[in-house]
Amino acid sequence: MDEWPDFKGKHILSGKQFNKMEIERVMAVAEDFRNELKTRPSLHLCPGNVLGTLFFEPSTRTRLSFESAMLRLGGSVVGFAEAGTSSSAKGETLQDTIRTVCQYTDVIAMRHPRIGSAAEAAEVASVPILNGGDGAGQHPTQALLDMLTIKTEKGTLKDLTVALVGDLKHGRTVHALVELLKHYHTRLLFVAPPALAMPTEIATELVARGIAIEETDSLNAALQQADVVYMTRIQKERFVDPTEYERLKDAFVLTRAMVDAGKPGLTILHPLPRVSEITTDVDSFSGAAYFRQVQNGMYARMALIALVLGRI
C-alpha cells in the first residue's frame, strides 16, 4: 500500500479537500479506535493537549462528540456553546476570537452560521481548525462519520446507490458527503422539492466527474432503488420567509410502511436532529442506523484530532 497521508497541522474545512487515500486513512484510524474502546474506557494519545470548541450556532451531537472525542483521547476541552457567552457578543471579530483561543489550545473545533467562516478562521489560526459546520456551506467531519457508518453498515463504499432527501440546498451535511462519495463510483438520487434542490454548481461538478445523478421528487421511487437513504431536516433557520418553511417542512416524511415497501437491505441515515421527517416507528427497523451513526461521530472525530495533532 502507498504510504498513508500526513494530516499533522492540517485544517479540516471541506469535503472537497479529501482524496480517496485520505478518506481511507481517517476511517481506518476511526475503526481502530472503535475497536480499542471496546475493552477500555479511554486512550492516552493526547495527554496535555487541549481542544477548543467554539460553537456560535446551536449543537448537540457535533459539540458533544468533539468534546467526548478529546476526552477519550486523554486530552482536555475548553470553549463555549453559544455566541452570546463569548466576546463576539461585545463585537469581537471572528479573527480576533481565533487568534485568542489559539493561545490556549492545540486544535479548534468550530461551528459558525456564516458560509466560509471556517476558512476565514484558518487564515489566522496557528493551530488546526476543524470545521463543525459553516452555515449552509460544509460539514466535513459529519461527512467522514457518514462514510464510516455506510462502510460499517453495508460492508463497502463502492457502487452503492445513495438517496439524499430533503433540504439539499442548505444542507451542509449533504454538500460535504457528496464530495467524499464521488471517489467511490456512487450513484446519487437527489430527492428534494425544486426550491430545495442541490445547488447547480455542486451537481454540475459531480456530473463532470462521471458521477451518475438522478433528480426526483418521489421518495417512494427512490426507496425502490436506494441501498442507503440519507434523510435531512428542512432547516427552519435557513429560511427568510416563514411561510415558505411551513409550505415545505413536511415535503418528505419517511414512515415504517414506506421503509418496509422499499428495497430489501435498506440502510437509513440522518445527521439529526430530526423533526417530523422520520416517524418514530422507523426506529425499530434493523436498517435504521442514525443512532449508530451518532456514535460513529465520536470515533471519526477522535481520528481527526489525533491525526492533525500528529499523535498517530
ZASE-797948 format. One record per residue (C-alpha): x, y, z. Coordinates in steps of 0.1 Angstrom, whole numbers. Layout:
BEGIN
R     X     Y     Z
R     X     Y     Z
...
This chain:
BEGIN
R     X     Y     Z
R     0     0     0
R    11    36    -7
R    23    55    24
R    -5    69    44
R   -10   107    40
R     2   130    68
R   -25   152    84
R    -3   168   111
R   -11   205   114
R   -38   205    87
R   -71   223    88
R  -102   202    80
R  -125   227    62
R  -144   209    34
R  -152   176    20
R  -137   187   -13
R  -102   187     2
R  -101   149     7
R   -87   124   -18
R   -96    88   -15
R   -64    78     4
R   -71   105    30
R  -107    93    34
R   -94    57    39
R   -69    69    64
R   -94    86    86
R  -118    57    85
R   -90    32    93
R   -80    51   124
R  -116    56   135
R  -122    18   132
R   -91    11   152
R  -102    35   179
R  -137    20   179
R  -122   -15   185
R   -98    -3   212
R  -126    14   231
R  -145   -19   234
R  -120   -31   260
R  -111     2   278
R  -128    35   285
R  -102    58   271
R   -69    60   252
R   -39    81   262
R   -28    96   229
R   -33   132   236
R   -24   139   273
R   -17   176   278
R   -34   186   246
R   -64   210   247
R   -93   212   223
R  -111   245   219
R  -148   241   210
R  -162   274   195
R  -199   269   188
R  -215   301   175
R  -246   281   165
R  -266   255   185
R  -253   219   185
R  -258   187   205
R  -241   159   186
R  -212   177   169
R  -201   196   200
R  -205   168   225
R  -189   142   202
R  -159   165   197
R  -156   170   234
R  -161   133   241
R  -135   125   214
R  -108   146   230
R  -116   133   265
R  -115    97   252
R   -80   105   237
R   -68   117   272
R   -69   154   264
R   -89   184   278
R  -115   207   264
R  -123   244   268
R  -148   265   249
R  -183   279   246
R  -216   266   233
R  -233   299   225
R  -220   330   207
R  -238   351   234
R  -214   337   261
R  -183   348   242
R  -168   382   234
R  -184   381   199
R  -214   394   218
R  -194   425   225
R  -184   429   189
R  -152   410   187
R  -143   398   152
R  -141   361   144
R  -104   366   135
R   -96   381   169
R  -115   353   187
R   -95   327   168
R   -62   345   175
R   -71   345   212
R   -82   309   215
R   -51   297   197
R   -31   309   227
R   -48   284   249
R   -54   254   227
R   -37   229   203
R   -67   224   180
R  -101   241   175
R  -135   227   165
R  -157   255   153
R  -193   259   142
R  -205   293   128
R  -236   305   109
R  -216   321    80
R  -205   302    49
R  -168   304    46
R  -162   312    83
R  -140   282    89
R  -117   292    60
R  -116   327    75
R  -106   312   108
R   -79   291    92
R   -63   321    76
R   -53   335   110
R   -51   303   131
R   -18   290   145
R   -35   256   153
R   -56   233   132
R   -92   243   126
R  -119   215   124
R  -150   228   106
R  -181   217   126
R  -204   234   101
R  -202   268    84
R  -238   279    78
R  -252   262    47
R  -217   256    34
R  -198   225    45
R  -197   199    74
R  -167   177    66
R  -164   159    99
R  -201   148    96
R  -194   135    61
R  -165   114    73
R  -186    99   101
R  -213    92    75
R  -188    74    53
R  -177    54    83
R  -213    45    90
R  -221    35    54
R  -190    13    53
R  -198    -3    87
R  -235    -9    78
R  -230   -20    41
R  -195   -36    43
R  -184   -14    14
R  -185    21     0
R  -183    10   -37
R  -210    10   -63
R  -239    19   -40
R  -270    39   -48
R  -275    66   -22
R  -306    88   -20
R  -302   122    -4
R  -335   135     8
R  -349   168    19
R  -331   202    21
R  -303   197    -4
R  -300   235   -10
R  -289   245    26
R  -277   210    37
R  -241   214    46
R  -240   177    55
R  -250   166    20
R  -228   192     4
R  -198   176    21
R  -209   140    18
R  -212   140   -20
R  -176   153   -22
R  -165   121    -5
R  -189    97   -22
R  -177   108   -56
R  -145    88   -50
R  -165    55   -49
R  -185    54   -81
R  -217    61   -62
R  -250    66   -79
R  -268    95   -64
R  -305   102   -62
R  -314   138   -52
R  -349   138   -37
R  -359   174   -30
R  -386   200   -38
R  -374   223   -66
R  -370   251   -41
R  -345   230   -21
R  -327   213   -49
R  -289   206   -47
R  -270   237   -58
R  -264   236   -95
R  -226   241   -92
R  -223   210   -70
R  -244   188   -93
R  -226   201  -124
R  -192   193  -109
R  -203   158   -99
R  -216   151  -134
R  -182   163  -148
R  -166   137  -125
R  -186   110  -141
R  -210   105  -112
R  -245    93  -121
R  -271   116  -108
R  -309   114  -109
R  -332   142   -95
R  -367   132   -84
R  -395   145   -61
R  -407   109   -54
R  -393    95   -22
R  -412    62   -28
R  -395    58   -62
R  -361    65   -46
R  -367    39   -19
R  -371    12   -45
R  -336    19   -58
R  -315    30   -29
R  -291    10    -8
R  -288    40    15
R  -313    67    22
R  -299    99    38
R  -328   119    53
R  -323   155    62
R  -343   181    82
R  -360   210    64
R  -340   237    82
R  -362   264    95
R  -333   286   105
R  -322   289    68
R  -355   304    56
R  -360   341    53
R  -398   336    47
R  -415   316    74
R  -444   308    51
R  -421   291    27
R  -408   270    55
R  -443   260    65
R  -451   251    29
R  -420   228    26
R  -414   214    61
R  -432   182    56
R  -423   177    19
R  -408   142    27
R  -418   121    57
R  -403    86    59
R  -427    61    75
R  -423    24    85
R  -447    14    58
R  -426    31    32
R  -394    15    45
R  -410   -20    45
R  -420   -15     9
R  -386    -3    -1
R  -355   -21   -15
R  -345   -50     8
R  -315   -43    30
R  -321    -6    31
R  -299    15    54
R  -313    48    68
R  -291    76    79
R  -299   111    93
R  -274   137   106
R  -300   146   132
R  -318   164   148
R  -350   151   132
R  -383   169   135
R  -410   151   116
R  -392   137    86
R  -387   102   101
R  -416    87   121
R  -406    70   153
R  -419    36   142
R  -389    35   118
R  -365    34   148
R  -371    -3   154
R  -362   -11   117
R  -329   -31   116
R  -315    -8    89
R  -323    24   109
R  -287    34   116
R  -290    70   127
R  -282    64   163
R  -253    41   154
R  -242    70   131
R  -242    93   162
R  -217    70   180
R  -195    68   149
R  -192   106   151
R  -171   103   182
R  -147    78   166
R  -143    98   134
R  -136   130   154
R  -111   111   176
R   -93   101   144
R   -92   136   131
R   -80   151   163
R   -52   125   167
R   -42   129   131
R   -40   167   129
R   -21   167   162
R     4   142   148
R    -3   117   175
R    -5    87   151
